[in-house]
Every structure is written in C-alpha cells, then in structure tokens.
Amino acid sequence: MAPPGMTPKEAAEALYAILPKALLPHHLEDYGIGATDGQARVITREVLSVNLFWIYSAIEAHIPREYRAVLFGYLLGLIHEAWQEGFQQRASSWEEFLPEMEERRREYAGIMEDRPSPLAVARRMGEILEEQEALRPQDQPQLLALLTDLVPVEQYGALLQEA
C-alpha cells in the first residue's frame, strides 16, 4: 500500500508498479488462451487500455481535480518510457496508442453509465480482441479469468484513496 499524502509523481510510480506489463504467449497459455507473439502484443495493449480506464476512474474518484491531469500524465510518461521493452510494443507507436486509449476510455465509461458492471467492460474488451483477431470467441471465459488477475481495480482505488 502507498503511504498517505503521496505526491502525484509518487502516486503515478505506485500505480505503475502494480500495472501489468507485457503479456507473452506463455503467460496467456497459463490461462488457456493460445496466442501468437503478435496476438499477445494486441492483448497486452488492450489489457493496458482497460487498466488505464480503471486507473483514470479511480483518479477521478479519489484525487482532487487540480492533481488529476498531472498524476495521469506522470503515469503515461512511465508507460511511454517502457513502451517498446516493458510492454513489448515495438510494432506500434506510442502516438497511435494515445488516441486509441482515449477512445477505449470513452467507450468503457459509456458502458459503465449504461449498465455499471465491470463484467460488461471486460466483455466489450473481449469483443474488441475478437474483432482484431487476437482472441477466439471460445477463449472469452479464459479472458475473464485473466482480467480478474491482471486488472486490480480495487487496488487502484485503495492506493489512490490513501494518496
């Protein structure tokens, strides 16, 4: 747990520390999801997007307005520094990811407004992965198990509540 009264930079570093990094095919196989290296990179990017949605939501819920953009900016800077190696995104540019991440955040926020269910967000993420041919329809249940382990929503909220 993070110490109370963290600076935005310290909070971003604490969030980054619990954020899942690159998913490799053997990690996905542990959940019964068969994926090539390319599919694993797509899944990694989508897992990152969904985590950033939940982090952004936790920031909005727990952090004073004047610090939100600074904290999120610090976090994005840490991710950008690790984009190619830590997240294994050599084939896609950071500049392409940012608008994609914003699009996902808006879409997931709309889902939460319509039917507030983290499961609905996870299902939509699965559909996106199917559309990108990174996940087979029969792997949806395994994806939900993966997301249970790799999207620590409660941890994000608890960390930021103490910030």
C-alpha positions in Angstrom: 0.0 0.0 0.0 1.2 3.5 -0.7 1.9 5.9 2.1 -0.7 8.7 2.8 0.0 12.1 1.3 1.9 11.0 -1.8 2.8 13.5 -4.4 1.3 13.0 -7.9 4.6 11.6 -9.1 4.8 9.1 -6.2 1.2 8.0 -6.8 1.9 7.5 -10.5 5.0 5.4 -9.6 3.0 3.3 -7.2 0.3 2.8 -9.9 2.9 1.9 -12.4 4.4 -0.7 -10.1 1.1 -2.7 -10.0 0.2 -2.2 -13.6 0.7 -5.4 -15.6 3.3 -5.2 -18.3 3.9 -7.3 -21.5 1.9 -10.5 -21.8 3.8 -13.1 -23.7 2.2 -16.2 -25.3 3.3 -18.5 -22.5 1.6 -16.2 -19.9 -1.6 -16.4 -21.9 -1.3 -20.2 -22.3 -1.4 -20.4 -18.5 -5.0 -19.2 -18.8 -5.8 -21.5 -21.7 -5.5 -18.7 -24.3 -3.5 -19.7 -27.4 -1.8 -16.6 -29.0 1.0 -15.8 -31.3 3.5 -13.1 -30.4 1.6 -10.6 -32.5 -1.7 -11.5 -30.8 -0.1 -11.3 -27.4 1.0 -7.8 -28.2 -2.5 -6.8 -29.2 -3.9 -8.4 -26.0 -1.2 -6.5 -23.9 -2.3 -3.2 -25.5 -5.9 -3.9 -24.7 -5.2 -5.0 -21.2 -3.2 -1.8 -20.7 -6.1 0.3 -22.1 -8.6 -1.3 -19.8 -6.3 -0.9 -16.8 -5.8 2.8 -17.7 -9.6 3.2 -17.9 -9.9 1.9 -14.3 -7.0 3.9 -13.1 -8.5 7.1 -14.7 -11.8 6.3 -13.0 -10.0 5.8 -9.6 -8.1 9.1 -10.1 -11.4 10.9 -10.8 -13.0 9.3 -7.7 -10.1 9.9 -5.2 -7.8 12.7 -6.4 -8.6 16.4 -6.2 -9.2 17.9 -9.7 -6.1 20.0 -9.7 -3.8 17.0 -9.4 -5.6 14.5 -11.8 -4.0 15.5 -15.1 -0.6 15.8 -13.5 -0.8 12.3 -11.9 -2.2 10.7 -15.1 0.5 12.5 -17.1 3.2 11.1 -14.9 1.8 7.6 -15.3 1.6 7.9 -19.1 5.2 9.1 -19.1 6.3 6.0 -17.2 4.4 3.8 -19.7 5.9 5.6 -22.7 9.4 5.1 -21.3 8.7 1.3 -21.2 6.6 1.1 -24.3 8.9 -0.9 -26.5 10.6 -3.1 -23.9 8.4 -3.4 -20.9 5.1 -3.6 -22.9 6.7 -5.2 -26.0 5.1 -2.7 -28.3 7.9 -2.3 -30.8 5.5 -2.7 -33.8 3.0 0.0 -32.7 3.8 3.6 -32.0 3.0 5.4 -28.8 1.4 8.2 -30.8 -1.1 5.7 -32.3 -1.9 4.2 -28.9 -2.9 7.5 -27.2 -6.0 8.2 -29.3 -6.9 4.5 -29.1 -6.6 4.6 -25.3 -8.9 7.7 -25.2 -11.4 6.0 -27.5 -11.5 3.0 -25.2 -11.8 5.1 -22.1 -14.8 6.9 -23.6 -16.4 3.7 -24.7 -15.8 1.9 -21.4 -17.2 5.0 -19.5 -20.3 4.8 -21.6 -20.7 1.2 -20.8 -20.4 1.9 -17.1 -23.0 4.7 -17.4 -25.5 2.4 -19.2 -25.0 -0.7 -17.0 -22.5 -0.3 -14.3 -20.7 -3.6 -14.5 -17.0 -4.3 -14.7 -18.0 -7.6 -16.4 -19.7 -5.6 -19.2 -16.4 -3.7 -19.8 -14.5 -7.0 -19.8 -16.9 -8.5 -22.3 -16.5 -5.4 -24.6 -12.8 -5.7 -24.4 -13.1 -9.4 -25.4 -15.2 -8.3 -28.4 -12.6 -5.8 -29.4 -9.9 -8.5 -29.2 -12.1 -10.8 -31.4 -12.6 -8.0 -33.9 -8.8 -7.6 -34.1 -8.4 -11.4 -34.5 -6.3 -11.6 -31.3 -8.8 -13.8 -29.4 -11.0 -16.6 -30.4 -14.7 -16.5 -29.3 -14.2 -19.7 -27.3 -11.5 -18.0 -25.3 -13.8 -15.4 -23.7 -14.2 -17.2 -20.4 -10.4 -17.6 -20.1 -10.0 -13.9 -20.9 -12.3 -13.1 -17.9 -10.1 -15.1 -15.7 -7.0 -13.3 -17.0 -8.6 -9.9 -16.4 -9.6 -10.9 -12.8 -5.9 -11.4 -12.2 -4.5 -8.5 -14.3 -6.9 -5.7 -13.6 -6.6 -4.8 -9.9 -9.4 -2.3 -9.8 -9.8 -2.4 -6.0 -6.0 -2.0 -5.6 -6.1 1.2 -7.7 -8.9 2.7 -5.7 -7.3 1.8 -2.4 -3.9 3.2 -3.4 -5.4 6.5 -4.6 -7.7 6.8 -1.7 -4.6 7.0 0.5 -2.7 9.3 -1.8 
